Amino acid sequence: MRITFNDRRAGDDLADYLRRSECSVEIVAEQVLEVNPRLPLLQEAAKLEIERLLRVWCKLHPEARITVSCVQGTDAAGLQA
């Protein structure tokens, strides 16, 4: 999944949180992360796991604005805290 964020500090914090939560995180652009669970999961299960983690992170960071998109699919969801 790709996550776009509006603030560099929020992006750094989000990347650290996802890494601590057993996800691999790659910075693909200045304000874009590509995130995948480290455990092998079916695509839908991986999507649900990342969305669950993002809901928690957004509750902890109500000021942050992120947009989530599936790399291989056509789904896109905007999450706001």
KOLFIVEX-647337 format. One record per residue: residue number from 1; residue in one letter; x, y, z of N, C-alpha, C in turn. Coordinates in steps of 0.1 Angstrom, whole numbers. Example, Ala and Ser with C-alpha at 12.3 -4.5 7.8 and 13.67 -1.06 7.14 Angstrom:
 resi resn   n.X   n.Y   n.Z  ca.X  ca.Y  ca.Z   c.X   c.Y   c.Z
    1    A   132   -57    78   123   -45    78   132   -33    78
    2    S   128   -22    71   137   -11    71   129     0    79
end
This chain:
 resi resn   n.X   n.Y   n.Z  ca.X  ca.Y  ca.Z   c.X   c.Y   c.Z
    1    M     8   -12     0     0     0     0     9    12     0
    2    R     4    23    -6    11    36    -6     4    45     3
    3    I    11    53    11     6    62    20    12    76    17
    4    T     4    85    14     8    99    12     5   107    24
    5    F    14   116    28    12   124    40    15   138    37
    6    N    10   148    46    12   162    43    23   168    51
    7    D    29   161    61    39   167    70    50   158    71
    8    R    62   162    69    74   154    70    76   147    84
    9    R    74   155    94    75   149   108    65   138   110
   10    A    53   140   105    42   130   107    46   117    99
   11    G    52   119    87    56   108    79    67   100    85
   12    D    77   107    91    87   100    99    82    92   110
   13    D    73    98   118    67    92   129    58    80   125
   14    L    51    81   114    43    70   108    52    59   104
   15    A    63    62    97    72    51    93    78    44   104
   16    D    82    51   115    87    44   127    76    35   133
   17    Y    64    40   134    53    33   140    51    20   132
   18    L    50    21   119    47     9   111    59    -1   112
   19    R    71     4   112    83    -5   114    82   -13   127
   20    R    78    -6   138    77   -12   151    65   -22   151
   21    S    56   -20   142    44   -29   141    46   -40   130
   22    E    59   -43   128    62   -55   119    58   -53   104
   23    C    60   -40   100    58   -37    85    71   -33    79
   24    S    73   -36    67    84   -30    59    79   -17    53
   25    V    88    -7    54    84     6    50    95    11    41
   26    E    91    16    29   101    22    19    96    36    16
   27    I   105    45    16   102    59    12   103    59    -3
   28    V    92    62   -10    93    61   -25    92    75   -31
   29    A    89    85   -23    89    99   -28    90   108   -15
   30    E    91   121   -17    92   130    -6    82   128     5
   31    Q    69   126     1    58   125    11    50   112     8
   32    V    57   101     4    50    89     0    58    77     6
   33    L    51    68    13    56    56    18    50    44    11
   34    E    57    34     9    52    21     5    53    11    17
   35    V    42     5    21    41    -3    33    36   -17    30
   36    N    43   -27    35    38   -41    34    41   -48    48
   37    P    32   -57    52    35   -65    64    47   -73    61
   38    R    55   -76    71    66   -85    70    62   -99    69
   39    L    51  -103    75    46  -116    74    39  -118    61
   40    P    40  -130    55    33  -133    42    18  -134    45
   41    L    11  -125    39    -4  -125    40   -10  -124    27
   42    L   -22  -129    25   -30  -126    13   -32  -111    11
   43    Q   -33  -107    -1   -34   -92    -3   -45   -85     5
   44    E   -57   -91     6   -68   -85    13   -65   -85    28
   45    A   -59   -96    33   -55   -96    48   -44   -85    51
   46    A   -35   -84    42   -24   -74    43   -30   -60    43
   47    K   -40   -57    34   -46   -44    34   -54   -42    47
   48    L   -61   -51    52   -68   -50    64   -59   -47    76
   49    E   -48   -54    77   -38   -52    87   -32   -38    87
   50    I   -29   -33    76   -23   -20    75   -34    -9    78
   51    E   -46   -11    73   -56    -2    76   -59    -1    91
   52    R   -58   -13    98   -60   -13   112   -50    -5   119
   53    L   -37    -7   115   -26     0   121   -28    15   119
   54    L   -32    19   107   -34    33   104   -45    40   112
   55    R   -56    32   114   -66    38   123   -61    41   137
   56    V   -53    33   142   -48    35   156   -38    47   155
   57    W   -30    48   145   -20    59   144   -27    72   142
   58    C   -38    72   134   -46    84   132   -52    89   145
   59    K   -57    80   153   -63    84   166   -52    91   175
   60    L   -40    86   174   -29    92   182   -24   105   176
   61    H   -27   108   163   -22   120   156   -33   126   149
   62    P   -43   132   156   -55   138   150   -51   150   140
   63    E   -40   156   141   -36   167   132   -31   162   119
   64    A   -28   149   118   -22   144   105   -32   141    95
   65    R   -29   142    83   -37   139    71   -29   129    62
   66    I   -35   118    60   -29   108    51   -39   103    41
   67    T   -34    98    30   -42    92    19   -36    78    16
   68    V   -44    68    16   -39    55    13   -44    50     0
   69    S   -35    43    -8   -39    37   -20   -33    24   -22
   70    C   -40    14   -28   -34     1   -31   -25     2   -43
   71    V   -14    -4   -42    -4    -3   -53    -9   -11   -65
   72    Q   -15   -23   -63   -19   -31   -74   -34   -30   -77
   73    G   -42   -25   -67   -56   -24   -69   -60   -10   -73
   74    T   -73    -8   -74   -78     5   -77   -85    11   -65
   75    D   -85     5   -53   -90    11   -41   -82    22   -37
   76    A   -88    32   -31   -81    43   -25   -90    48   -14
   77    A   -84    51    -2   -92    56     9   -84    67    15
   78    G   -91    78    18   -85    89    26   -88    87    40
   79    L   -78    87    49   -80    86    63   -76    99    69
   80    Q   -85   103    78   -82   115    86   -84   112   100
   81    A   -76   117   108   -77   115   123   -88   124   128
end
